[in-house]
Amino acid sequence: MHYTCANLVHMKDGKLLLVKVRENEHYYLPGGKIEAGEDDRTSLERELREELSLQLDQEYMQYLYTVIGPAYPDTDKTVELRCYRYDGDIGDIQMNSEITDVKYIDINEKEKLAPAVNKLIEEYL
């Protein structure tokens, strides 16, 4: 099984914006699965609106990198993270009920991050 996702890579002061969902132990990139009929930017815009109440303009989403790694927490599956940066102010973050935490985390704190996020850091950041 393979998941294809669109995700935001947003750095601030050398730290990466990450979210935690439900009871999961590790943090991962904001965003989520691309639904049928959606392109990457449409999916990312929808996911960020649903998860963090962000209203981001697709025009300012710039493709960065795609990483393929173990899904989390379903590590028997793989995930393809299509990563985008946002050129502009993302505004105020408000978590919805699915998100249990959101924060900027130092990219060297590998033990806190989901496997595919660590792979992104190793390969790209």
C-alpha positions as CSV (number, residue, x, y, z in Angstrom):
1,M,0.0,0.0,0.0
2,H,1.2,3.4,-0.9
3,Y,0.0,6.9,0.2
4,T,0.6,10.0,-1.9
5,C,0.5,13.2,0.0
6,A,1.1,16.9,-0.5
7,N,2.9,18.6,2.4
8,L,4.2,22.0,3.6
9,V,7.8,22.5,4.4
10,H,7.9,25.7,6.4
11,M,11.1,26.7,8.2
12,K,11.5,29.5,10.8
13,D,14.7,30.3,12.7
14,G,16.2,26.9,11.6
15,K,13.2,25.0,12.8
16,L,10.6,23.0,10.8
17,L,6.8,23.4,11.2
18,L,5.4,20.0,12.2
19,V,2.1,18.6,13.5
20,K,1.1,15.7,15.7
21,V,-2.1,13.8,15.1
22,R,-4.2,11.9,17.8
23,E,-2.0,9.6,19.9
24,N,0.9,9.4,17.5
25,E,4.3,9.7,19.1
26,H,6.1,11.4,16.2
27,Y,5.6,14.7,14.4
28,Y,5.2,15.0,10.7
29,L,4.7,17.6,8.0
30,P,1.4,19.5,7.7
31,G,-0.7,18.3,4.7
32,G,-2.1,15.0,3.8
33,K,-3.4,12.5,1.3
34,I,-4.2,13.7,-2.2
35,E,-7.8,12.9,-3.0
36,A,-9.1,11.7,-6.4
37,G,-9.3,14.5,-8.9
38,E,-7.0,16.9,-6.9
39,D,-3.7,18.2,-7.9
40,D,-0.9,18.7,-5.3
41,R,-1.6,22.4,-4.6
42,T,-5.4,21.9,-4.4
43,S,-4.9,19.1,-1.9
44,L,-2.3,21.0,0.1
45,E,-4.6,24.1,0.3
46,R,-7.5,21.9,1.4
47,E,-5.5,20.0,4.0
48,L,-4.0,23.1,5.6
49,R,-7.4,24.8,5.8
50,E,-8.9,21.6,7.4
51,E,-6.0,20.9,9.8
52,L,-4.7,24.3,10.8
53,S,-7.3,26.9,9.5
54,L,-4.7,28.4,7.1
55,Q,-5.9,30.1,4.0
56,L,-2.9,29.8,1.6
57,D,-2.8,30.9,-2.0
58,Q,-1.8,28.2,-4.4
59,E,0.1,30.8,-6.4
60,Y,2.7,31.0,-3.7
61,M,3.2,27.3,-3.2
62,Q,6.6,26.3,-4.7
63,Y,7.5,22.7,-5.3
64,L,10.6,21.6,-3.4
65,Y,11.2,17.9,-3.4
66,T,9.5,14.5,-3.3
67,V,10.6,11.9,-0.6
68,I,9.5,8.3,-0.5
69,G,9.8,6.5,2.8
70,P,8.0,4.4,5.4
71,A,4.5,5.6,6.3
72,Y,3.8,6.5,9.9
73,P,2.4,5.0,12.0
74,D,1.7,2.3,9.3
75,T,5.4,1.5,8.8
76,D,4.5,-1.6,6.6
77,K,3.2,0.9,4.0
78,T,5.1,3.6,2.1
79,V,4.4,7.2,1.7
80,E,5.3,9.7,-1.0
81,L,5.6,13.2,0.3
82,R,5.4,15.9,-2.4
83,C,6.8,18.8,-0.5
84,Y,6.1,22.5,-1.1
85,R,7.3,25.7,0.5
86,Y,5.1,28.7,0.8
87,D,6.5,32.1,-0.2
88,G,4.6,34.4,2.1
89,D,3.3,34.7,5.6
90,I,1.3,31.7,6.5
91,G,-0.7,33.6,9.1
92,D,-2.2,32.4,12.4
93,I,-2.4,28.6,13.0
94,Q,-5.4,27.2,14.7
95,M,-5.5,23.4,15.2
96,N,-8.6,21.5,14.4
97,S,-9.8,18.4,16.4
98,E,-7.6,16.0,14.4
99,I,-4.4,17.8,15.3
100,T,-3.1,17.4,18.9
101,D,0.0,19.6,18.6
102,V,1.7,21.9,16.2
103,K,5.1,23.5,16.7
104,Y,8.4,24.4,15.1
105,I,10.9,21.7,15.9
106,D,14.7,21.7,15.4
107,I,15.6,19.4,12.5
108,N,18.3,17.7,14.6
109,E,15.7,16.4,17.1
110,K,15.3,13.2,14.9
111,E,13.7,11.1,17.7
112,K,10.6,13.3,17.6
113,L,10.1,13.1,13.8
114,A,8.3,10.5,11.7
115,P,10.7,8.4,9.5
116,A,9.8,10.1,6.2
117,V,10.5,13.5,7.7
118,N,13.9,12.4,8.8
119,K,14.5,11.1,5.3
120,L,13.5,14.5,3.8
121,I,15.9,16.2,6.2
122,E,18.8,13.8,5.2
123,E,18.1,14.0,1.5
124,Y,17.1,17.6,1.0
125,L,17.3,19.9,4.0
